């Protein structure tokens, strides 16, 4: 009779341990998905900024000419590079 109760206790302990492990794994998966969504949002924001700067550069060329817009183009390239560096730093 003691053997039956002892095995029930062991099985119940294993079941509780596996349930706890499963909950921990689910939490880790949620954190991973949450982090992936944040990263996708940051990438999208960076890409939108880059596209807007490219459109401004192209529009400036049509309105003012290439030489007058050279400074803005350089500034936008630096901003794009800075955004890339910040994005890489966030990945670490």
C-alpha positions as CSV (number, residue, x, y, z in Angstrom):
1,X,0.0,0.0,0.0
2,X,2.9,2.4,0.7
3,X,4.3,1.6,-2.7
4,X,1.1,2.8,-4.4
5,X,1.0,6.0,-2.6
6,X,4.7,6.6,-3.2
7,X,4.3,6.1,-6.9
8,X,1.3,8.4,-7.0
9,X,3.3,11.1,-5.3
10,X,6.2,10.7,-7.7
11,X,3.9,10.8,-10.7
12,X,2.0,13.8,-9.4
13,X,5.3,15.6,-8.8
14,X,6.5,14.8,-12.4
15,X,3.2,16.0,-13.8
16,X,3.4,19.3,-11.9
17,X,7.1,19.7,-13.0
18,X,6.2,19.2,-16.6
19,X,3.3,21.6,-16.4
20,X,5.6,24.2,-14.9
21,X,8.2,23.6,-17.6
22,X,5.5,23.9,-20.3
23,X,4.4,27.2,-18.9
24,X,8.0,28.5,-18.8
25,X,8.5,27.5,-22.4
26,X,5.3,29.2,-23.5
27,X,6.4,32.3,-21.7
28,X,9.7,32.2,-23.5
29,X,8.0,31.8,-26.8
30,X,5.7,34.8,-26.1
31,X,8.8,36.9,-25.3
32,X,10.5,35.8,-28.5
33,X,7.4,36.7,-30.6
34,X,7.1,40.0,-28.8
35,X,10.7,40.8,-29.5
36,X,10.3,39.8,-33.2
37,X,7.3,42.2,-33.5
38,X,9.3,45.0,-31.9
39,X,12.2,44.4,-34.3
40,X,9.9,44.4,-37.3
41,X,8.4,47.7,-36.2
42,X,11.8,49.3,-35.8
43,X,12.8,48.0,-39.2
44,X,9.7,49.3,-40.8
45,X,10.1,52.7,-39.2
46,X,13.7,52.9,-40.4
47,X,12.7,51.9,-44.0
48,X,9.9,54.5,-44.1
49,X,12.4,57.2,-43.0
50,X,14.8,56.1,-45.7
51,X,12.1,56.1,-48.4
52,X,10.9,59.6,-47.3
53,X,14.5,60.9,-47.5
54,X,15.0,59.4,-50.9
55,X,11.8,61.0,-52.1
56,X,12.8,64.4,-50.8
57,X,16.2,64.1,-52.5
58,X,14.5,63.2,-55.8
59,X,12.0,66.0,-55.5
60,X,14.7,68.5,-54.6
61,X,16.6,67.6,-57.8
62,X,13.6,68.3,-59.9
63,X,12.8,71.6,-58.2
64,X,16.2,73.1,-57.4
65,X,18.7,71.1,-59.5
66,X,21.4,68.5,-58.4
67,X,24.0,70.9,-57.2
68,X,21.8,72.8,-54.8
69,X,20.6,69.6,-53.2
70,X,24.0,68.0,-52.7
71,X,24.1,69.0,-49.0
72,X,20.7,67.6,-48.3
73,X,21.7,64.3,-50.0
74,X,24.8,64.0,-47.9
75,X,22.8,64.8,-44.7
76,X,20.3,62.1,-45.6
77,X,23.0,59.5,-46.2
78,X,24.4,60.3,-42.8
79,X,21.0,60.0,-41.2
80,X,20.4,56.6,-43.0
81,X,23.8,55.3,-41.8
82,X,23.0,56.5,-38.2
83,X,19.7,54.7,-38.3
84,X,21.5,51.5,-39.5
85,X,24.0,51.7,-36.6
86,X,21.2,52.3,-34.1
87,X,19.3,49.3,-35.5
88,X,22.4,47.1,-35.2
89,X,23.0,48.3,-31.6
90,X,19.4,47.4,-30.7
91,X,19.9,43.8,-32.0
92,X,22.8,43.2,-29.5
